[in-house]
Amino acid sequence: MASPAPAPDPSIPPADPQAIRACLTPTLAAEFDHEWGIVLDRVKQSQDLTDLHELLAKWRHTVHLELRDPGATYRLLAKAEQIQRAGHNPDAAPIDLQALIQQRLGH
């Protein structure tokens, strides 16, 4: 007999634009609204709902992240911009991958 599916995480809203929007800060809600308008126009033209489903999935993840760690989305975007400007991650530590692989292999 198959085991039951795990219960959905209650902190992630359903794939419903109103439920997602209700969980967002005003700034993030404005971004959601902007993207929602763009995707709706694209869907009207293509009559393909793929972009709409992808947008809702993206924002469900954003809501989950923000509920766990408020402000994380903007910190992540700021870090990405810093890395792009610098061409590398200034906070990254060098790692010797070959040594790590050998260690894990027990050599």
N, C-alpha and C positions, 0 to 999 in steps of 0.2 A: 504494500500500500504506500502511495506517495505521501510524503510529509506535507503538512499544510504550508502554504506560502507564508513568509514572515509578515507580520503586521506592518502596515505602512508607517513611516516616521511621522508622528503628528506635527513636527515642526516644519514639514514641507507641505505647502498648500497644494491643493489639487491643480491640475493643468487648466485652470480657469483664470482668465485675465483679471476678473474682479477680485478673486481670492488672493492672487499674487500681488496686485496693486495695493490691497488693503494692508499688506505686511511691510510695505516699503516706506522709507523716509520720504518727505516731500521732494527732495532732490532726486533720489532714485526713481520715484514715481514719475517725475517729469521726463527722465531718460527713458523709462519704460513706455510712456505715452508716445514719445517721439519715435522710438523703434517700432511700436505697435502700428502707428500710422504708415510708416514706410512699408512694413511687411504686409499690411492689409491691401495697400495699393498694388504690391507685387502679386499677391494672391489673386486679386481681382483680374489682373491681366493674364496670369498663367493658369488660373483655375487649378493650381496644385497646392495642397495644404502643407507640404513638407516644410516650407519656411516658417509657417505659423507654428507648427509643432516644435520645431527647433528653437524658436524664440521663447515659447512657453517653457521648454525644458531648461534653457539657459537661465531664465529669470527665476525658475523654481530653485535652481542651484544657488543663485545669488541670494534669494530670500533665506535659504537654509544657512548659508555662510554668515549673513548679516544677523540672523537671530542667534547664532552661536557666538559671534564675535563682531559686535557693532563697529562699523567703520572699516572692516577688513577689505571691502571692495575697493575703496579709495586708496588704502595703503598699498594694496596689490598693484593698482594702476600707477601709483606714484613710483613704486619700486621698478616696475617695468619701464617707465619713462626714464628713470635714472640709468638703468642698464643700457637702454637704447642710446642715450646721449653719450655715455662713457664708452660704449662698445664692449663692455664687460661688466661683471658684477663686482663692484669694489669691496663688497663684504664677503665674497666667496673665499673659502680657504682652499689652497691647492690640495689635491689628493693624488696619491700614487696608486693608480688603479691596478697596475701590475702587481704591486706588493699586496694590495687588498685581495686580489684574486688568488694569489699564491697562499695567503694566509687562510682564506676560506677553503681552499682545496687541501689544506693541511701540509703544505710543502715548506 
